[in-house]
Each structure stands twice: as structure tokens, then as C-alpha cells.
Amino acid sequence: MLSAVLIKVYFLPAPSPKSPQGLAEMAVGTSLKSRVPGVDWRKNGRTLVLAISTECHFCKDSTPFYRKLEEQVGKDLKTVAVLPQPVAEAEQYLNGEGVHVDQVEQAAMAGIGVKGTPTMLLVNSAGVVTKVWVGKIQPEREQEVLAALRKG
């Protein structure tokens, strides 16, 4: 019996934890229609979803880039911030950081399939993810992201 336990613990792969509600990890082609209710994807056209948290230092470090996004592609793209914190707290945080978005929603990150913050999702008018950027965008990649957001 001891041998069986040792084999199970050390040689067999551990079962992977499932996402809440059986949701798959965020990827291109994923539909956000039921994951982020309250967003009118069709009316928005292309939408940039910022999956961030007030408690994430990488999110705070990313705010200058979010302000740059607003300056350079803001009118061509709707922006929705999704945070796990209550909407009022999220709005206060965003205002304090000088980040202006079109809509703020509250959702658990795991509930929408986002494993880490910050994550940016480019979503089409059908509510389907067309691009995913995970983590703080490094300065050498900013132009690449801006170019992808300007296309449309």
C-alpha cells in the first residue's frame, strides 16, 4: 500500500484544477457574452476589456499605458474595465489613476476565464475575443499593441 501511495504522489501527474463553472482559460475565440453580462458588444463594435484589480501592482504599473491607449485609440474603440472589486471602488481607483473607460463591471477573474491581471482582451461586436495580452505590456511591445488596436 505504501508503494501505491508513493507511486501516486511522485510519479503520476496531479489532476489539474478545473476553472469555476467549467470555464476554459481565456483564449482567442472565447465568447464573453455570458461571462461579462451588461456589455452591449454589438453596439460597442470593437471593445477593449481591461481585466484588472485594485490590488494588483502590475495593474497600477500599467496605468500610464492605459492612458496612452485612451489618447491614441480612445475614440475608435470602446473600453470596458472588469475588476473583482465593487464598481464604486473600481471607478474611484480608475479615476485616481487617470484612466477613463466607457464602462466598469464587477466580475471574478476566474469566473470570466482570466488567470492573471492585468489582462487585455480585444473583443469583436459578437462578443468574441480576437486578441489577448496577459501581463504588463513592456515598452518594446507597446507599439505592437497600439497597432493591433488601431486596426479595424
Number of C-alpha atoms within 10 A of each C-alpha: 6 7 8 8 10 11 11 12 11 9 9 9 8 9 6 6 6 10 15 12 10 9 14 15 14 19 16 13 12 17 18 20 14 10 17 19 12 11 18 14 19 12 11 19 17 23 26 25 22 22 26 26 22 16 12 13 13 16 20 18 13 17 16 14 17 21 16 14 20 18 10 14 15 19 9 15 19 21 23 22 24 24 24 19 18 13 17 12 14 21 20 12 16 18 12 10 14 13 18 18 20 13 15 22 20 18 19 17 19 17 18 23 20 22 15 14 20 23 21 22 24 22 25 20 14 16 24 20 22 15 17 15 14 15 14 20 20 10 9 8 10 15 12 11 15 15 11 12 20 13 8 9
